[in-house]
Structures are given as structure tokens and as C-alpha cells.
Amino acid sequence: MSGDIEQTLRGPQAYKITRKAIDLMERHNIWPTPLNYELWSHFVADPDGPLAKELTRLISTGEPMTETVSEELAAAYLAKARLNEQIRDAGDQLTKELAAVAKAIQTAQKSTAAYGQTLNSASEGLGAATDAAAIKKMVETLTTATERVQKQNHSLEQRLSDSTTEVARLREHLEQVRRDATTDGLTNLANRKAFDDELARACADADEQGGALTLAVLDIDHFKSFNDTWGHQTGDQVIRFVASVIGRIGATPRFAARYGGEEFAMIFPGEDAALVETCLEEIRDEVASRMLKRRSTNEDLGTVTISAGLAQRKPGETGTCTMERADAALYISKRAGRNRVTNGEKVTSVAA
């Protein structure tokens, strides 16, 4: 379906779709940014698709279409389509490259076979040759054939070298596409899809190796009121600041992601709940200790705080279950006054 939509947006109907998308954005007071235009063009092109249903739901609930919301929608509904398209293009290029190499090898094989026949003929001719003129002619024939094969082999070597370079370029391009498709555009942390994939791998590794695995969920306190007071651009600035702290402390072998909106998630392979609790306290302290300023006006924004919850995975437990327990611990932090870390393994209602 995504391929059909992309084809429609490049065809004659695109003009009609464009006008309708702009009309819809204006009707719902949505700024015509390039990202919003792409989202609403897909809405018009595929009105029954999952993206259209989600946009309809957001509009019906009155939720504002902020830059953050648009980026989350793009990450959830457009990234896969973009990735598939990039992979198809790279696959087509690779197919052409391999076909060219196969043709070059086939030509070289024919040239080598012909050279072998020439050598056989020369061997038979030398046995029957009786004068210098005949021998000289055979030597000239062999020299010409040898030069032809050498030239063909050089051409093949160059073609293989060029192909190796092109395949390396395609591999690098696909790796960049993969990174783009799994990275949150606002924070440069991993996005929700990348987190889910990494969590599945971490659970499999923990089952195989028998090591500890702890998950954490972190959330910026009172973020909605902060957004309402200072605006969404400043809100995005706060999200980036918190993400920078989480990303630095959550660097490899840990794994940090923007889970959605002002919420983050972290994976701690090989670390138990006590160690992770200490780590989250470090993040919480650093975030709360920083006095923020509005970048555009240099106004004091005060401080922001985060709440966090964590849970250590039980043997054989699904990543989803562990995340639910970490999320429950987060809400205990919220209900207890925020700006705190709750270790779910110390709370019987969460560990149950």
C-alpha cells in the first residue's frame, strides 16, 4: 500500500491531493510545514490507512498538532515506507551492478576459452612447422591473443574494483537509511521502534546468557503546563536537554530511547535493579540541578524535574511485562510527588 501511495503522490492526482491537503491543514489550524504537508498528503491519498485514522483521532480529541506530535507520527507511520523505498532503490542498483559484473565475467570466460583454443592450435602447428616464416606467424598470433586476454583481464579487474566500491557505497547508504529510520528526529536518541527491537534482542540475550536485565521509564514532570506556559518550541528545547543527559548516561552497552512525547525508556543489560536505581538518581539529580534559559530570549525557565520507575526482568518474562512493571513504578513516583525514582523491585504491588 505504501508503494501505491508514493506512486499516487508522484502522478497526475498529486495536484488535487496537494490542494485538498492544504485545505485540510488550514481548516484545522495546522501550520503548512514540509513535515505536516507530507503527513496530510498521505492522509488524503490513503484516507482509510492507519495514519489517516490516527490523524482523525487526534483532531477529534482536540489535541494540538505540535512539531513533536508530527515527528512522532512521521516516525511511526512514514519511516517504514521511506525505509522500504530506499531499500528497493538500493536493491535495484545492486541488481544492475551484479548483472554488469556477471556480463563482464562471461565475456572474460569466452575470451579465456578462445585463448585456450589458440594455444592448442599453436601447439599443433609448431609440431608441423618446417620454416621460420610459419613459426613467426604462429608467434605473432600467440602474442596478439595474449595481449587480448591481458586487456580483457585488466578490464575485468577494473570492473570488479568498481563494483566493490559501489557495493560498499550502497551498504553505507543503507546503513544511514537504517539509522535515520530508527532515530528520533528531535533528540537523536533511538525511537520507539528501535527500542522495541533492542528490547527483544536484550531479552533473548538474557535468556541465553542468564544475566540480569533491568528496564526503566522516565518522564518529564508537569511537561504539559510547561508547554502551555512557554510554547512548544521551548518545550522541544527541554526535551532535547533531558535527552542529552539520558543519552550520555545511557550510552552503550546501555540503550536509551525516546519512547513518546516527553517519555523516555532505557535498557540496562547485565545490571540489576540496585545499580540501575543509582544510575537513574544520577540522571534525576543532573536534570534537576540545571537552571534552564529560553534560547530565543534568554529568559529564565527555572528547573525541570523527571520521575522514573524501574523493574528488573524475571527469567523468561517478556519485555512487554517488564516494561509494564517499570511503567507502574513510574506512576508510583508521579503519585508520590514527582522528582523521584521508584525501584519496582522494592514495591510489592508493582512486583506482583
C-alpha positions as CSV (number, residue, x, y, z in Angstrom):
1,M,0.0,0.0,0.0
2,S,2.8,2.5,0.9
3,G,4.3,2.0,-2.6
4,D,0.9,2.8,-4.2
5,I,0.6,6.0,-2.1
6,E,4.1,7.1,-3.2
7,Q,3.2,6.5,-6.8
8,T,0.0,8.4,-6.5
9,L,1.8,11.4,-4.9
10,R,4.1,11.4,-8.0
11,G,1.3,11.2,-10.5
12,P,-1.3,13.5,-12.1
13,Q,-3.5,13.2,-9.0
14,A,-0.9,14.8,-6.9
15,Y,-2.1,18.4,-7.7
16,K,-5.6,17.5,-6.5
17,I,-4.2,15.9,-3.4
18,T,-2.0,18.9,-2.7
19,R,-4.9,21.3,-2.8
20,K,-7.0,19.1,-0.5
21,A,-4.2,18.6,2.0
22,I,-3.6,22.3,2.3
23,D,-7.3,23.0,2.7
24,L,-7.5,20.4,5.5
25,M,-4.4,21.9,7.3
26,E,-5.9,25.4,7.1
27,R,-9.3,24.1,8.3
28,H,-7.7,22.5,11.4
29,N,-5.2,25.4,12.0
30,I,-2.2,23.2,11.2
31,W,1.0,25.0,10.0
32,P,1.9,24.0,6.5
33,T,5.4,22.8,7.4
34,P,7.1,20.3,5.0
35,L,6.5,17.5,7.5
36,N,2.9,18.4,8.1
37,Y,2.3,18.6,4.4
38,E,3.8,15.1,3.9
39,L,1.6,13.7,6.7
40,W,-1.6,15.3,5.3
41,S,-0.8,14.4,1.7
42,H,-0.7,10.7,2.9
43,F,-3.9,11.3,4.8
44,V,-5.7,12.4,1.5
45,A,-4.0,9.7,-0.6
46,D,-5.0,6.9,1.8
47,P,-8.0,8.1,3.8
48,D,-8.6,4.6,5.3
49,G,-5.0,3.9,6.2
50,P,-3.5,3.8,9.8
51,L,-2.0,7.3,9.5
52,A,-5.3,8.8,8.4
53,K,-7.1,7.1,11.3
54,E,-4.6,8.4,13.8
55,L,-4.8,11.9,12.5
56,T,-8.6,11.8,12.6
57,R,-8.5,10.6,16.2
58,L,-6.1,13.4,17.2
59,I,-8.2,16.1,15.5
60,S,-11.4,14.7,17.1
61,T,-9.9,14.9,20.6
62,G,-8.7,18.4,20.0
63,E,-5.0,17.6,20.6
64,P,-2.8,20.3,19.1
65,M,-0.6,19.2,16.1
66,T,2.7,20.3,17.6
67,E,6.1,19.7,16.0
68,T,6.6,16.9,18.5
69,V,3.4,15.2,17.6
70,S,4.1,15.5,13.9
71,E,7.6,14.0,14.4
72,E,6.1,11.1,16.3
73,L,3.5,10.4,13.6
74,A,6.2,10.5,10.9
75,A,8.4,8.1,12.9
76,A,5.5,5.7,13.4
77,Y,3.8,5.8,10.0
78,L,6.3,7.3,7.4
79,A,9.7,5.9,8.4
80,K,8.9,2.4,7.4
81,A,7.6,3.5,4.0
82,R,10.7,5.6,3.4
83,L,13.0,2.7,4.5
84,N,11.2,0.3,2.2
85,E,11.5,2.7,-0.7
86,Q,15.2,3.3,0.0
87,I,15.8,-0.5,0.2
88,R,14.0,-1.1,-3.1
89,D,16.1,1.5,-4.8
90,A,19.4,0.1,-3.4
91,G,18.3,-3.4,-4.3
92,D,17.6,-2.3,-7.9
93,Q,21.1,-0.7,-8.1
94,L,22.7,-3.7,-6.7
95,T,20.9,-6.0,-9.1
96,K,22.1,-3.9,-12.0
97,E,25.6,-3.9,-10.6
98,L,25.7,-7.6,-10.2
99,A,24.3,-8.1,-13.8
100,A,27.1,-5.9,-15.2
101,V,29.7,-7.9,-13.2
102,A,28.2,-11.2,-14.5
103,K,28.4,-10.0,-18.0
104,A,32.0,-8.9,-17.6
105,I,32.9,-12.3,-16.2
106,Q,31.0,-14.1,-19.0
107,T,33.0,-12.1,-21.6
108,A,36.3,-12.9,-19.8
109,Q,35.4,-16.6,-19.8
110,K,34.7,-16.5,-23.5
111,S,38.0,-14.7,-24.1
112,T,39.9,-17.3,-22.0
113,A,38.3,-20.2,-23.8
114,A,39.2,-18.6,-27.2
115,Y,42.8,-18.1,-25.9
116,G,42.9,-21.8,-24.9
117,Q,41.9,-22.8,-28.4
118,T,44.5,-20.5,-29.9
119,L,47.2,-22.2,-27.7
120,N,46.1,-25.6,-28.8
121,S,46.2,-24.7,-32.4
122,A,49.6,-23.1,-31.9
123,S,50.9,-26.3,-30.2
124,E,49.7,-28.5,-33.0
125,G,51.1,-26.0,-35.6
126,L,54.5,-25.8,-34.0
127,G,54.9,-29.6,-34.3
128,A,54.2,-29.5,-38.0
129,A,56.0,-26.2,-38.8
130,T,59.1,-26.5,-41.0
131,D,60.1,-23.0,-41.9
132,A,60.8,-19.8,-40.0
133,A,58.0,-17.8,-41.6
134,A,55.3,-20.2,-40.3
135,I,56.8,-20.2,-36.8
136,K,57.0,-16.4,-36.9
137,K,53.3,-16.2,-37.9
138,M,52.3,-18.5,-35.0
139,V,54.3,-16.4,-32.5
140,E,52.6,-13.3,-33.8
141,T,49.2,-15.0,-33.4
142,L,50.0,-16.0,-29.8
143,T,51.3,-12.5,-29.0
144,T,48.1,-10.9,-30.3
145,A,45.9,-13.4,-28.4
146,T,47.9,-12.9,-25.2
147,E,47.6,-9.2,-25.4
148,R,43.9,-9.5,-26.0
149,V,43.4,-11.7,-22.9
150,Q,45.6,-9.4,-20.8
151,K,43.5,-6.4,-21.9
152,Q,40.3,-8.4,-21.1
153,N,41.6,-9.4,-17.7
154,H,42.6,-5.8,-16.9
155,S,39.1,-4.7,-17.9
156,L,37.5,-7.4,-15.6
157,E,39.8,-6.4,-12.7
158,Q,38.7,-2.8,-13.1
159,R,35.1,-3.7,-13.3
160,L,35.3,-5.8,-10.2
161,S,37.1,-3.0,-8.4
162,D,34.4,-0.5,-9.4
163,S,31.7,-2.9,-8.3
164,T,33.4,-3.4,-4.9
165,T,33.4,0.4,-4.4
166,E,29.8,0.7,-5.5
167,V,28.6,-2.2,-3.2
168,A,30.4,-0.6,-0.3
169,R,28.7,2.7,-1.1
170,L,25.3,1.1,-1.2
171,R,26.0,-0.7,2.1
172,E,26.9,2.6,3.7
173,H,23.8,4.3,2.3
174,L,21.6,1.5,3.6
175,E,23.2,1.8,7.0
176,Q,22.5,5.5,7.0
177,V,18.9,4.9,6.0
178,R,18.6,2.3,8.8
179,R,19.9,4.8,11.3
180,D,17.6,7.5,10.1
181,A,14.6,5.2,10.3
182,T,15.4,4.2,13.9
183,T,16.4,7.6,15.3
184,D,14.2,10.2,16.9
185,G,14.5,13.4,14.9
186,L,14.1,15.8,17.8
187,T,16.5,14.1,20.3
188,N,18.8,11.9,18.2
189,L,18.1,9.1,20.6
190,A,16.7,5.8,19.3
191,N,13.0,5.9,18.5
192,R,10.2,3.6,19.8
193,K,10.7,1.1,17.0
194,A,14.4,0.8,17.7
195,F,13.7,0.4,21.4
196,D,11.2,-2.4,20.8
197,D,13.7,-4.2,18.5
198,E,16.6,-3.8,21.0
199,L,14.4,-5.0,23.9
200,A,13.6,-8.2,22.1
201,R,17.3,-8.8,21.5
202,A,18.2,-8.0,25.1
203,C,15.6,-10.4,26.4
204,A,16.9,-13.2,24.1
205,D,20.5,-12.5,25.2
206,A,19.5,-12.5,28.9
207,D,17.7,-15.9,28.4
208,E,20.7,-17.3,26.6
209,Q,23.4,-16.0,28.9
210,G,21.5,-15.9,32.2
211,G,22.4,-12.3,33.0
212,A,20.4,-9.6,34.7
213,L,18.3,-7.2,32.6
214,T,16.7,-4.1,34.0
215,L,14.4,-1.6,32.3
216,A,13.5,2.0,33.2
217,V,10.9,4.5,32.1
218,L,11.4,8.2,32.7
219,D,9.0,11.1,32.2
220,I,9.4,14.9,32.4
221,D,7.3,16.3,35.2
222,H,4.4,18.8,34.5
223,F,5.5,19.0,30.9
224,K,2.1,20.0,29.5
225,S,1.8,23.0,31.8
226,F,5.4,23.9,30.9
227,N,4.5,23.7,27.2
228,D,1.3,25.8,27.7
229,T,3.3,28.5,29.5
230,W,6.4,28.8,27.3
231,G,5.3,27.3,24.0
232,H,6.1,24.1,22.1
233,Q,9.4,25.3,20.7
234,T,10.8,25.9,24.2
235,G,9.2,22.6,25.2
236,D,11.2,20.9,22.5
237,Q,14.3,22.6,23.9
238,V,13.6,21.0,27.3
239,I,13.0,17.6,25.7
240,R,16.4,17.8,23.9
241,F,18.1,18.8,27.2
242,V,16.7,15.9,29.2
243,A,17.5,13.6,26.2
244,S,21.1,14.7,26.2
245,V,21.5,13.8,29.9
246,I,19.8,10.4,29.4
247,G,21.7,9.7,26.2
248,R,25.1,10.4,27.8
249,I,24.5,8.3,30.9
250,G,22.6,5.6,28.8
251,A,25.4,5.2,26.3
252,T,26.4,1.7,25.0
253,P,26.1,-1.0,26.4
254,R,23.1,0.6,27.8
255,F,20.3,1.7,25.4
256,A,18.3,4.9,25.7
257,A,15.3,5.9,23.5
258,R,12.6,8.5,23.3
259,Y,9.5,6.4,24.0
260,G,7.0,9.0,23.0
261,G,6.3,12.7,23.8
262,E,8.1,13.6,27.0
263,E,8.7,10.0,28.0
264,F,12.0,8.0,27.7
265,A,12.9,4.4,28.2
266,M,16.2,2.7,28.9
267,I,17.6,-0.8,28.8
268,F,20.3,-1.9,31.2
269,P,21.8,-5.3,30.1
270,G,23.8,-7.0,32.8
271,E,22.7,-4.5,35.6
272,D,20.5,-5.3,38.5
273,A,17.8,-3.1,40.0
274,A,20.1,-1.6,42.6
275,L,22.7,-0.4,40.1
276,V,20.0,1.0,37.8
277,E,18.4,2.9,40.7
278,T,21.7,4.6,41.4
279,C,22.1,5.5,37.7
280,L,18.5,6.9,37.5
281,E,19.2,9.0,40.6
282,E,22.2,10.4,38.9
283,I,20.1,11.4,35.8
284,R,17.4,12.9,38.1
285,D,19.9,14.9,40.1
286,E,21.6,16.3,37.0
287,V,18.4,17.3,35.3
288,A,17.0,19.0,38.4
289,S,20.3,20.9,39.2
290,R,20.4,22.7,35.8
291,M,18.8,26.2,35.6
292,L,17.4,26.5,32.1
293,K,17.1,29.6,29.9
294,R,14.9,30.2,26.9
295,R,17.2,30.1,23.9
296,S,15.4,32.8,21.9
297,T,15.1,35.4,24.7
298,N,17.5,34.2,27.4
299,E,14.6,34.3,29.9
300,D,15.0,32.1,33.0
301,L,12.8,29.0,32.7
302,G,13.7,27.7,36.1
303,T,14.3,24.0,36.5
304,V,12.6,20.9,35.3
305,T,12.4,17.6,37.0
306,I,11.9,14.0,36.0
307,S,10.2,11.0,37.5
308,A,11.4,7.4,36.9
309,G,10.4,3.9,37.5
310,L,12.4,0.7,37.0
311,A,11.9,-3.1,37.0
312,Q,14.3,-6.0,36.8
313,R,13.3,-8.7,34.3
314,K,12.3,-12.1,35.7
315,P,13.7,-15.2,34.0
316,G,11.6,-15.9,30.9
317,E,9.5,-12.8,31.3
318,T,8.5,-10.9,28.2
319,G,9.9,-7.5,27.6
320,T,6.4,-6.1,27.5
321,C,5.6,-7.4,31.0
322,T,8.8,-5.9,32.4
323,M,8.0,-2.6,30.8
324,E,4.6,-2.6,32.3
325,R,6.1,-3.1,35.7
326,A,8.6,-0.3,35.1
327,D,5.8,1.9,34.0
328,A,3.8,1.1,37.1
329,A,6.8,2.1,39.2
330,L,7.0,5.4,37.2
331,Y,3.4,6.2,38.2
332,I,4.1,5.5,41.8
333,S,6.8,8.2,41.5
334,K,4.3,10.5,40.0
335,R,1.7,9.9,42.7
336,A,4.3,10.3,45.4
337,G,5.1,13.9,44.4
338,R,7.3,13.5,41.3
339,N,11.0,14.2,41.0
340,R,11.9,10.8,42.3
341,V,12.9,7.3,41.3
342,T,10.9,4.2,42.3
343,N,12.5,0.8,42.3
344,G,9.7,-1.6,41.3
345,E,11.5,-4.5,42.9
346,K,11.0,-2.8,46.3
347,V,7.3,-2.3,45.8
348,T,5.2,-5.4,46.3
349,S,2.2,-4.0,44.4
350,V,4.4,-3.4,41.4
351,A,6.4,-6.7,41.6
352,A,3.3,-8.8,41.7
